Amino acid sequence: MWISDKWKDYELLDASAGERLERWGSHILVRPDPQAIWKTERLDPRWNNPEGRYSRSHTGGGAWDKGALPEAWNISYGDLTFHVKPMNFKHTGLFPEQAVNWDWMRGKIARAGRNVSVLNLFAYTGGATAACLAAGASVCHVDAARGMVAWAKENAALSHLEDRSVRWIVDDCAKFVEREIRRSRKYDAIIMDPPSYGRGPGGEVWKLEENLWDFVSLCSRVLSDEPLFVLINSYTTGLAPSTLTYITDSIFTARLGGASRAEELGLCAAQSGLALPCGASCRWEV
């Protein structure tokens, strides 16, 4: 498991009985988490009086009880700063477990000793974009949601990266990659965080298990002749990390060499010391 353990502004305080207790900066939140099925004793008193709690509804969905929680605030990870706020479906606009990938990408880019171009697909609020920009790469940030791209721009500005080489694209990721192929544009690194399920702007249905192979194959056609890495993130329950390595080894390693490795991502709970699984990542690198 790859553990994100260098945070100062975020902390997983505890996880038990389907929920996680977290500190986001100075604010305490409780959110549901289906992986925390163990029922350890809740010794931390902050379980009883969080500033914000997201509760599931018996009819589906859920809602925040925010109390005096501010609408939004900023937290930092090293030299990166992010705007976070409680959103629908329990999210805050940031996945702290991804920090271990940000560190890995920054190291790869810094050691490359050359200009590196990165394509970030399903790029959300731009955590990976900010990390790659800070390492000196140029980035093409693509997401179909205009609001998420605007949020990513805000995060880049908070980290004083707004003047770096970045393209902000609001588009369907597959259609954008198809156009880049026609333009003969290439990238040295590709990041993708595809959803488990979604619909494109034209009503196209995306199911990860059915579409991932074809999508990764498509993306391989915009990889440069001097590739650095490909990173695939998955939050689909039941999709084993080894499945991701089979995809990347079949598509990239067989043709270009290098190697693939996939692991669960995790956050360690301060109270119990247990590592909470938070999805999976696969890294192909040369």
Secondary structure, 3 states (H helix, E strand, C coil): CEECCCCCCEEEEEEECCEEEEEECCEEEEEECCCCCCCCCCCCHHHCCCCEEEEECCCCCEEEECCCCCCCEEEEECCEEEEECCCHHHCCCCCHHHHHHHHHHHHHHHHHCCCCEEEEECCCCCHHHHHHHHCCCEEEEEECCHHHHHHHHHHHHHCCCCCCCEEEEECCHHHHHHHHHHCCCCECEEEECCCCEEECCCCCEEEHHHHHHHHHHHHHCCECCCCCEEEEEECCCCCCHHHHHHHHHHHHHHHHCCEEEEEEEEEECCCCCCEEEEEEEEEEEC
